[in-house]
Each structure stands twice: as C-alpha cells, then as structure tokens.
C-alpha cells in the first residue's frame, strides 16, 4: 500500500447511483409463490403484478380501518 494517495483529480459521485429507483428483492415462501404463480398464469400476468395488486388491496383495507 502506498504511503499517500493523490485524490486531487478525483470526481465526487461518479460511481454512486440514484437510490429512489433502487428496488429491494422480496422473496416469497415457496408455497405462496407457487399459489400466486398459478393465479398469475390464469390471468396472463406476471407474478409481480399479481402480488402488487394484492398488496395494494391490503393497504386500502388497512387504511379503511384507521
């Protein structure tokens, strides 16, 4: 390792990315995934769309009780 490093020509933020578009993966229990995957296939939709619809309805239901 060098004794000193020269960062005078470095540029800040070159390798950073915007976190507002960063999505964390969500892992489903295998039984849940299989169940909702069948529903997605019947509806000709992808699994993410089906799960997002279910979660949206759950959020609306939760908000109606508050």
C-alpha positions in Angstrom: 0.0 0.0 0.0 1.2 3.5 -0.8 2.1 5.9 1.9 -0.1 8.6 0.3 -2.7 8.7 -2.5 -3.5 11.7 -4.7 -7.2 12.4 -5.0 -6.8 15.9 -6.3 -8.2 14.8 -9.8 -11.0 12.7 -8.4 -14.6 13.4 -9.1 -17.2 13.1 -6.5 -20.3 10.8 -7.1 -19.1 9.2 -10.3 -19.8 5.7 -9.1 -22.9 6.5 -7.0 -26.5 5.8 -8.2 -29.8 7.3 -7.5 -31.4 5.3 -4.7 -35.0 6.4 -5.5 -35.0 3.8 -8.3 -33.4 1.1 -6.2 -35.7 -1.9 -5.5 -35.0 -4.5 -2.8 -35.8 -8.1 -3.8 -38.7 -9.7 -2.0 -38.6 -13.4 -1.5 -41.8 -15.4 -1.1 -42.3 -18.6 0.7 -42.2 -21.4 -1.9 -45.9 -22.4 -1.2 -47.0 -18.8 -1.6 -45.0 -18.3 -4.8 -46.5 -21.5 -6.3 -50.0 -20.5 -5.4 -49.8 -16.9 -6.7 -47.8 -18.0 -9.8 -50.8 -20.2 -10.8 -53.1 -17.2 -10.4 -50.7 -15.1 -12.5 -50.7 -17.7 -15.3 -54.5 -17.9 -15.3 -54.7 -14.1 -15.5 -51.9 -13.9 -18.1 -50.0 -11.5 -15.8 -46.6 -11.7 -14.2 -46.1 -12.6 -10.6 -45.1 -9.1 -9.6 -48.3 -7.6 -11.0 -50.4 -10.0 -9.1 -48.5 -9.6 -5.8 -48.6 -5.8 -6.2 -52.4 -5.8 -6.8 -52.9 -8.0 -3.7 -50.7 -5.7 -1.5 -52.5 -2.6 -2.9 -55.9 -4.0 -1.9 -54.5 -5.0 1.6 -53.2 -1.4 2.0 -56.6 0.0 1.1 -58.3 -2.4 3.5 -55.9 -1.4 6.3 -56.4 2.3 5.6 -60.2 1.9 5.8 -59.9 0.8 9.4 -57.8 3.7 10.5 
